[in-house]
Amino acid sequence: MTITLRVRVKGGSGSGNYGHAGRPGMVGGSGGTGGGTAIPSEVAERLKGLATDDYQKRVGDYPRSGIPTSIQVWEENRSISVEAMFKNTSEKTADRWMRRFLSGKVGEPAKNAKYQAYQSGDYHDDWVTCVAEFGASS
């Protein structure tokens, strides 16, 4: 059994962890240059604008399959990750939806993203998480 943990660091323009390289070997403060994402700023802004807790606008109804219930976006280590949560959906369907959706939102950069879809619920095709990483190192 393999367990994968993902640490999310949320930071925006008002936080002390936004767009700065940090100070190697030091706690606190920021470096003079560096940080940010390795992708164009206009693509980064489009990706950040995709976040929603209720993509289906279901207002309490049971989630439909094949469409994410939520989309989360976070920035870390010069990359941006987009995570979509699907209910009663296969990994293949979630991956296909995410690729088409992001291609329509950001175009060509979506082809270079790293995609991963995996079961995140207790039962087969219960909850599936699909993550696309932009600007991640190979």
Backbone hydrogen bonds in HBPLUS format (Angstrom, degrees):
<---DONOR---> <-ACCEPTOR-->    atom                        ^
c    i                          cat <-CA-CA->   ^        H-A-AA   ^      H-
h    n   atom  resd res      DA  || num        DHA   H-A  angle D-A-AA Bond
n    s   type  num  typ     dist DA aas  dist angle  dist       angle   num
A0015-SER N   A0012-GLY O   2.97 MM   3  5.40 167.6  1.98 118.7 122.8     1
A0026-MET N   A0023-ARG O   2.91 MM   3  5.35 158.9  1.96 144.5 144.1     2
A0038-ALA N   A0078-ARG O   3.02 MM  40  5.24 150.3  2.11 123.1 120.4     3
A0043-VAL N   A0040-PRO O   3.07 MM   3  5.43 125.4  2.38 106.9 120.2     4
A0044-ALA N   A0040-PRO O   2.99 MM   4  6.31 161.8  2.02 155.3 161.3     5
A0045-GLU N   A0041-SER O   2.93 MM   4  6.12 159.1  1.97 149.6 154.2     6
A0046-ARG N   A0042-GLU O   3.17 MM   4  6.32 153.8  2.24 136.0 142.8     7
A0047-LEU N   A0043-VAL O   2.95 MM   4  6.21 162.9  1.98 155.3 159.6     8
A0048-LYS N   A0044-ALA O   2.96 MM   4  6.17 162.7  1.99 152.1 156.8     9
A0049-GLY N   A0045-GLU O   3.09 MM   4  6.21 141.2  2.24 140.2 149.8    10
A0050-LEU N   A0047-LEU O   3.08 MM   3  5.47 165.4  2.10 114.2 118.5    11
A0052-THR N   A0071-ILE O   2.82 MM  19  5.26 155.7  1.88 143.9 150.2    12
A0071-ILE N   A0052-THR O   2.88 MM  19  5.26 166.6  1.90 155.5 160.0    13
A0057-LYS N   A0054-ASP O   3.04 MM   3  5.21 150.5  2.13 105.4 114.7    14
A0055-TYR N   A0069-THR O   2.89 MM  14  5.32 140.5  2.05 127.0 133.8    15
A0061-ASP N   A0058-ARG O   2.94 MM   3  5.13 168.9  1.95 119.4 122.3    16
A0069-THR N   A0085-MET O   2.66 MM  16  5.73 156.4  1.72 166.3 174.8    17
A0085-MET N   A0070-SER O   3.10 MM  15  5.55 157.9  2.15 148.2 153.7    18
A0072-GLN N   A0083-GLU O   2.76 MM  11  5.10 162.0  1.79 152.7 157.7    19
A0083-GLU N   A0072-GLN O   2.77 MM  11  5.10 170.0  1.78 156.7 160.1    20
A0074-TRP N   A0081-SER O   3.05 MM   7  5.50 156.4  2.10 150.1 157.5    21
A0081-SER N   A0074-TRP O   2.87 MM   7  5.50 165.7  1.89 165.2 169.6    22
A0076-GLU N   A0079-SER O   2.98 MM   3  5.47 157.8  2.03 147.8 155.1    23
A0079-SER N   A0076-GLU O   2.92 MM   3  5.47 138.3  2.10 117.2 129.0    24
A0080-ILE N   A0134-PHE O   2.93 MM  54  5.20 155.2  1.99 144.4 152.6    25
A0134-PHE N   A0080-ILE O   2.79 MM  54  5.20 173.1  1.79 159.1 161.5    26
A0082-VAL N   A0132-ALA O   2.86 MM  50  5.22 159.5  1.90 149.8 156.6    27
A0132-ALA N   A0082-VAL O   2.85 MM  50  5.22 155.4  1.91 148.1 156.4    28
A0084-ALA N   A0130-CYS O   2.86 MM  46  5.30 163.3  1.89 154.8 159.9    29
A0130-CYS N   A0084-ALA O   2.94 MM  46  5.30 160.5  1.98 153.7 159.9    30
A0086-PHE N   A0128-VAL O   2.78 MM  42  5.08 166.5  1.80 159.3 163.3    31
A0128-VAL N   A0086-PHE O   2.89 MM  42  5.08 159.0  1.93 142.1 148.3    32
A0088-ASN N   A0126-ASP O   2.66 MM  38  4.72 155.5  1.71 145.4 147.9    33
A0094-ALA N   A0090-SER O   3.00 MM   4  6.23 162.5  2.03 150.8 155.8    34
A0095-ASP N   A0091-GLU O   2.89 MM   4  6.07 163.6  1.92 152.7 157.2    35
A0096-ARG N   A0092-LYS O   2.97 MM   4  6.14 164.3  1.99 148.5 153.0    36
A0097-TRP N   A0093-THR O   2.94 MM   4  6.10 162.6  1.97 150.3 155.0    37
A0098-MET N   A0094-ALA O   2.96 MM   4  6.14 165.3  1.98 151.8 155.8    38
A0099-ARG N   A0095-ASP O   3.01 MM   4  6.23 165.3  2.04 154.9 158.3    39
A0100-ARG N   A0096-ARG O   3.14 MM   4  6.32 167.1  2.16 151.4 154.6    40
A0101-PHE N   A0097-TRP O   2.86 MM   4  5.97 167.2  1.88 156.2 160.5    41
A0102-LEU N   A0098-MET O   2.93 MM   4  6.00 173.9  1.93 154.1 156.0    42
A0103-SER N   A0099-ARG O   3.00 MM   4  5.96 151.7  2.08 140.7 149.1    43
A0104-GLY N   A0100-ARG O   3.04 MM   4  6.22 151.8  2.12 145.2 152.2    44
A0105-LYS N   A0101-PHE O   3.09 MM   4  6.36 133.5  2.31 138.6 151.6    45
A0106-VAL N   A0102-LEU O   2.83 MM   4  5.89 168.2  1.84 159.1 160.3    46
A0107-GLY N   A0103-SER O   2.83 MM   4  4.46 134.9  2.04 118.0 127.2    47
A0110-ALA N   A0107-GLY O   3.00 MM   3  5.91 153.8  2.07 130.8 137.0    48
A0111-LYS N   A0108-GLU O   2.95 MM   3  5.62 149.7  2.04 122.6 130.2    49
A0112-ASN N   A0109-PRO O   3.14 MM   3  5.44 141.6  2.29 104.8 114.9    50
A0113-ALA N   A0110-ALA O   3.37 MM   3  5.24 158.9  2.42  97.8 104.0    51
A0114-LYS N   A0133-GLU O   2.97 MM  19  5.05 156.7  2.03 138.7 143.5    52
A0133-GLU N   A0114-LYS O   2.79 MM  19  5.05 156.8  1.84 141.6 149.2    53
A0116-GLN N   A0131-VAL O   2.89 MM  15  5.29 142.1  2.03 150.2 159.5    54
A0131-VAL N   A0116-GLN O   2.77 MM  15  5.29 163.4  1.79 156.2 160.4    55
A0118-TYR N   A0129-THR O   2.88 MM  11  5.52 156.6  1.94 156.4 164.0    56
A0129-THR N   A0118-TYR O   2.90 MM  11  5.52 162.5  1.93 167.2 166.8    57
A0120-SER N   A0127-TRP O   2.77 MM   7  5.27 169.5  1.78 139.3 141.8    58
A0126-ASP N   A0123-TYR O   2.97 MM   3  5.07 151.1  2.06 133.7 127.4    59
